[in-house]
């Protein structure tokens, strides 16, 4: 550093990036030519849908702007939903707190410290009514972010709310996450087995799917959570292979129950990540469309073209967002959002620049929506379908990612499928290896992060508005749960829970008994505890 001018002379010597590999270790060539692609591409809307599942894509209709939200009480989250819809959100993406995701009521000692912090707290049917007050369930598409078995309770609450409002279930539009192994912190073993037995988790997830298939034809029965897989630190190929292999296991599970693949495949959706390697992310989504189409047609014998449509929502990755110089995250999120658009996704959540500090403020949430609107209406990238299609680089990357993904999917299949690989610990081994590799790359500078391990100003202090919960929020939620259980009629609850206990260890689809328990005013944890009791499973202290 020049002491007289405070100019870093090293910046003036000419800079060079440390290597030319993608985030998945694919080497970028100096230049690409026609020999690097796989030949002429079918039009968008034609099998295998490399260029998009619809012929006109965003020329016909833009993607859904669906910002993930939820905090504190259902009433507070309802106000945020309405605000987001007011400023341009076009779909609801409702997240629940950790307690809800673990099947715990707010008054349970282990849950009390996390009530309402990372999402909204839901434990009763009353909560669901408050959460969606004044939201038209048959006009606004809603995603409910919770995994099995707790997804069965949340979905039952939502269906009962529609019934109470006189809305036919066939008119409901939305998605239940319902992905058994990936919701908390990706498919890590301890997080997915400590609070509920894994085999029963998978069984109830399939129960939810089976129940919805004939009754709610516009509702997605599962969202394969590739996003949380990617956020563990794995690369694009692993994200694609793991999520596709998991979807294959779900398809096999439903077909084993006697369901025809074309009766449900078009209702399987994905939730994917958009990382900062722009070209690789575009290629990844194009490759995943091809893999899904070919897998459904060639492996599972699907005949309906819509069964072969790979449909995904994308959230811009939070993993590369930094606490240091947080305003840099605005640029990162914008580039990731552009990657999602160029890849031809169906729905986008742009992660807030304050993600490293807190849940998004209203200001941050609004900026995320504005980012999507600027890309949609000002950049002109939506004017042409698959605007990067035909690029020698993109076509080469698409082919390489597809080939590597198929290879990894074969390894998983040879080991018994994704669920078996998860149980055997192989998935966690892959995740841990990826985490160590990423950490080493960051520490060595091989993975540059501006403001963290390069171009860092040691003295800088971040100045940023932080979202803050109401001070009495948790106490009120705990008091509410205790009062609710004390003041309701107890006998119907007892009978409904006993029925669940009686049926749990058999082959009966448990969704309807769970719905009856919700109608009887049983809480989320009471229903889940009845399932745990039958499985002889104890919540850790």
N, C-alpha and C positions, 0 to 999 in steps of 0.2 A: 504494500500500500504506500503510495506517495504521501508523505506526511504534510507536505505543503499544500497540496491541492485536494487531498482526500479522494483521488482518483485511483481505482484499482487497475494498475497498468496491465495486469495479466489478461483482463478483458479485451485489451486493445491489441493483443498479440495474435488474435484469430482463434476462434473457438471451434471445437469439434465434439460431436456427441460420442459417448464412449464405445458404442457398437451399433450395428445395423440389424439387430434382431428384433422380432416382435415380442410382445409380452409372453407369447407361447413358445419362444425360442425358434421361431421360423425365421430364417435368414432372408431379409429383403435383398433382392438383386439390385445391381447398379441401375439397370434399365430392363424393361420388359418388352417383349415383342409378341407378334401374333402366334408364335410357336408355343408360348407359355399358357395359352388358354385351351379350353376343351372344345372349341368349335362353335358353330352357330347355336344360339340360345333360343328356346321356345319363347313365345310371347308371354307376358305377364298373364296370369289367369289360366295358364296351360301347364299340365303335368310336366316336370315335377315342381313347378312353381318357384323356380330359382329367382325369378324377377318380381315375384309378388303373387299373392293368392287371388287378387282381383285384377281384371284387365286394366281398369283405369285408376286403381289405387287412390291417391289423394286428390286426383282430378275430380273424382266422384264424391269423396267425403274425407275430411281430415281425420286423423287419429283422435282417440278420446284423450282429453286432458284430465288426468286422474291423480291428483296429489294425495299421497298418503297422509292421513290426519288421524286425530284421536288423542285425547289427553284428559286427565282428571275424571270428572263425572260425565255420564251420558249427556246431561244437560249442557255442560260446557262444550262438549264435542259437537253437539247439535248446532250450537251457535257458530262454530268454526266451519262446519259443513255449509251452512247457509252463506257465510262470508265468501267461501271459496267459489260457490256457485254464482254468487253475485259478481265476482271479478273475472269469471270466465272459465272456471272448471266445468267440465261436461260429464263427469262421472265421479262417483264417490268411492274412495279407497279407505276403508275404516279399519284402523289397527286397534288391537286390544293390549292391555298392560300385561306384564309378566305373570301376575297372579291368574288372570283369566286364561292365558295360554297354558298354564299348568293345572287348570281345573281347581283353583282355590278361591274361596270367597274373601272379600276384603277383611273380614274380622278374624280370619285364620292367622295365628301368630307368625307363621313363616312368610305370609304374604303382606303383612301390614306395612313394612318399610318400602314396598314397591308399588303401593296402590296408586294407580293413575299416572305414574311417572313416564313410562315409555309408550303409553297408549291409553285408551279409555277403559275404565273398570266396568265390567258387565257381569252381573251374577243372577239377575232375575228377569222375568218377562217384562216387568215394569220398566227395567233399564232399557230394554230394546225399544219399547214404546217411546221413551224419552229421547233416545238417541236419534230416532227417525221421525220425530214429530214434524209435521208439515212437509215432509219429503215424499214426493209421489213415487211410490215403489215401482209402478208400471211405466214410468216415464224416465226416471234417472237410473242408470246402470250402477249397481253397487257391488263392490268387492268386500267380502268379510274375511279379514286376515286372522285366521285361527286354524290350528291343525287338529286332527283327530286325537282323542275321542271327543274333545271339547267342541269341535266343529259341529258335531251332531246336536249339541244343546243350543248353540248359537243359531244354527240353521233352523232348528225347530221353533225357536223364538221368532225368527224372521217370518217363517211360513204362517205361524199363528197370528202375527201382526197383520199380514196380508189378508188372512181370512177374516179377522175382526173388521178390517176396513172394507170388506166386500170385493177385494181384488182377486180375480181367479189366478191360481198359481201359474197357469199357462201364459199369463201376461207378464210375469216377473222377468226382469232382465238383470243379469249380474253373474257373480262368481262366488263360490265358497272356496277358500284356499285349500283346505282339506288334504294337504300333502303330509304324509305321515312322518317323514324323517328329516325334513329340511327347514322347518319354520324357525326354530329358535336361533341357533348359530350354525346353520348348515347341518349336514348329516354327521354330527359328532355323537359318539355313542352315549356318553354319560348324560348329556343334555336331553337325549331322547328316551332314556330308559329309567331315569331316577324317579320319575313321578307317575309312570304308568307302564304296564307290561307291553312290550313291543308288538307281540303277535296280536293281542287284543286291540291295540291301536290300529294296526293295519286292517284288521277285520271290520272295525267300526267305520273306518274311512271308506271301505268298500260298501258297507251298509248304507252310508249316506249317499254314495253314488247310485247304488241300485234303487234306492227309494226315489230319488229325484228324476231319474231317466224317463219314466213314463208320465210323471206328474208336472214337471216344470221344464217344458221343451226348449225354453229360451235361456235357461240357467246353466252355466258351466259347472260341472260336477266336481272338478278338481283344477287347481292351478299348480302345475309342477313348478316348484320353487327353485329354479335354476339360479335366481339372483342370490339367495342366501348361500347356495353352494359356492358361487364365485367369490362372495365376500369373505370366505375362509382363507382366500389366498391362492386357490387353484387357478389354472390358466383357462383360456377360451376352449381348448379342446376338451379338457376335463369337465368344464361346465356343460358343454354340449353332450358329451358321452354319458356323464352321470345322470343328467336329467332325462335323456332319451331312454336309457336303460331302466330308470325308475318308471317312466311311463309305460314301457313294455311290460313290466311286472304288473302294473295296475290293469292293463288290457287283458293280460292272461288271467288275472284274478276274476275279472268280470265275465270273461268268456267261460271260465270254469263254472260259473254260476248259471250258465245256459244262455247268456245274452249274446246276441249277434253284434259283431263289431260295428256294423253300420248304424246300430241303434244308439250308440253312445260316443263314438270316436270324435265326432265333430263337436262334442261338448267337453273335450279335454283341452284345456288351455295351458299356456306356459307363462312364467314370470321370469324374465331374463335380465341380465345386467348389460349396461353399456359402459365399458371401461374407456381409458383414454387413448388406446391404440386405435385410431379412427378407422383405418383401412381394415385391420384385423376384425374389428367388431362388425363392420358391414359384411365382410366375408363370412364371419361366423353365422350370422342370422340367415344369410343366403344359403349357406351349407346346411343349416338345421332344417330349412324348408325342404330341401331335397331329400335329406335323410328321413324326415317324418313321412313324406309322400311315398318314398320307396318302401319304407318299413311297413306302413299300413297296407300298401297294395301287395307287396311281394311276400311279406312274412305273415301278415294277419288276414290277407284275402279280402280287404275292403273293396267294395265296388262303387260306393257312393263317392263322387269326387270331393264332396265337402269333408268326408272323413279324412282325406289326404291333405287338407289345409292345415298348415302349421300356423297357429294363431298365438301371438305372444304379446303380453304387456312388457314394457321395459321401464326399469328404474335406473337412472344414472347412478353409477357406482359411488358409494360413500367411502370405500376403502382408500382411494387416492386423495380424499379431501383432508385438509390439514388444519390443525389448531393454529399453527404459525401462519401469519399473514392470511387470515381467513377470506379476505376479499379476492384473493387469487382463485378461490373456489368458484366464484361466479364465472370465470373464464372456463375452468375445468368442466363445470356442469353444462355450460353452453355448448362446448365441443362434444361432450357425451350425448347431449340432446340431439345435436346435428347428426351424430353417428346413428342414433336410433331412427331418425327420420329417413336418412339415406338408406337404411337397411330395410325399410318398409314394414315397420311394426304397426300394431293395432291400437296401442295405448301407451302413454308415456307419463311417468312421474319424474320430474326434474328435482333432484335432491337439493335441499337448501344449503346455502353457503355457510350457515351456522351449525351444520350437522355435527361438527367436532365438539361443539359446546353444549348443545341443548336440542330440544324439539324446536321446529321452526317457529319464529314469530309470525304474526300476520304479514309484516313487511317482507320477510323472507319468502313466505308462501306465495305472496303476490308476485314477487320478482320471478319465482320459478314458473308461474303461469305466463307472465309477460315474456319470458325467454322463449317458451314454446310458441306464443303468438307472433313474436317477431320473426322467428324462423319460418312459421307457416305463411305469414302475410307479407313479409318484407324481403326475404332472401331469394324468393322465386325457386327454391329447390323442390317445391312440390309440383311445379309446372309439368314435369316430365316423369314418367314412371321409371323406377330403377335408374336414376341418373348416372350412377357409376357403372352400371352394367355394360359389358363390352370393354371396359378398361382391362388392358393386359394384366396389370397388377392385381386388380380385384378378382378377375377370373382365375388367375393362378392361385391366389390365396384361398379362394373359395374351394378350389379343387383339393388343395393341400389340407385344409382344415377338415373337409368332408372325409378324405381318405384317412387321416389320423383319428378322427372320431369313430369311424367304422372299426378301425383296428382296436381301439380301446373298448368299444362296445362288445367286440368279439371276446376280448379278455374277460370282461365282466360276465358275459353269457357262459363262457367255459367254466367260470367259477361258481355258477349256479344262479346268476342274476344279481341285480343290484341289492335287493333286500338281503340275500344271503351274504353278499360281500360286506354289507353293513354289519350284519351280525358277527361275521368272522373277524372284523376289525381291519379288513383290507382298505375300506374307504377311508377310515381314520388315518391309516398309515400314509395314504396318498396325500391327505390334507396336511398332515404334520410335515411331511417332506416338502410340500409346496410352501408352507409357512416359513420353514427354516431357509429355504432357497430365496424367498422374497426378502426376508430380514437381512440375509447376507448381502444381497444385491444392493439394498438400500444403504447398509453400513459401508460398503466398499465404494459406493458411488456409481456402480454399474447400472443402477436404476435411479436416475436423477429425479429429485423432487424439489422444484423451485421453492426457495424459502425455508427448506428443511436441511437438505444435504448439499445444496448448491445455491449460490446467490443469496446466502442467508445474512441477515442483519442481526447481530447478536443483541443489540440494545433495544430493538423494536418491541413495543408492548401493544398487543392487539386491543383495538377499541371497537367494540361490537355490542349491539343490544342483545341481551340474553332473555330467552323466554323463561318466565317464572310462574309457577303454580300458585294458586291461592293458598295462603298459609294454613287455612282450616280445611282444605279439600280432603285430605286423608282421614282426618278425624270424623268428618261428616259422612264419608263413605262407610267407614267402620260402624258408626252409629246406625246408619241406614240399614246395613245388612243385619245387624243384631235385632233391630226393631222389627224388620220385615219377618224374620223367622219366628219372633215371639208372638206377633199379633195375627197371624194367619190361622185358618182352620188346620189342625195338625193331622187328623185322621186320613184325609185324602192323600196327603204327602206320604204318610207312612205306607199306605197301601200301594201307591205308585212305585215307591222305592223297593218295596218287597217284591213286586212283580219283576222289576229289572234284575234284582238279585237272583230270582228264580230262573230267568231266561238267559242270563249272561253266558253260561258255560255251554250252551247248546248252539245250534246252527241258525236259530231264529234271527231275522233281521231286527236289530235293536232300535231302529230309528223311531218307529211308532210308539213303543213303550217309553222311550225318552221324551217324545212329544207329549204323551199323556202326563208324564211327571212334571213337565213344564207347565201344562195346563192346571195341574193341581197345586201350583206355586212352589214346587221344589226348586232349590237354588242350583246353580252350576256345580258347586262342590258337593252338595248332597247327592246329586245324580252320579257324579264321577266317583264319589266314595262308595256308592252302591255297586258300581262296576268293579272298583278296586277290591271291595270286600269279597265279591264272588270269585275274583281271580286270586284271592289270598295274597294281596299286594298291599304293602304299607308305605305311606308317604314318609320320606326321610325326615328325621327330626331336625 
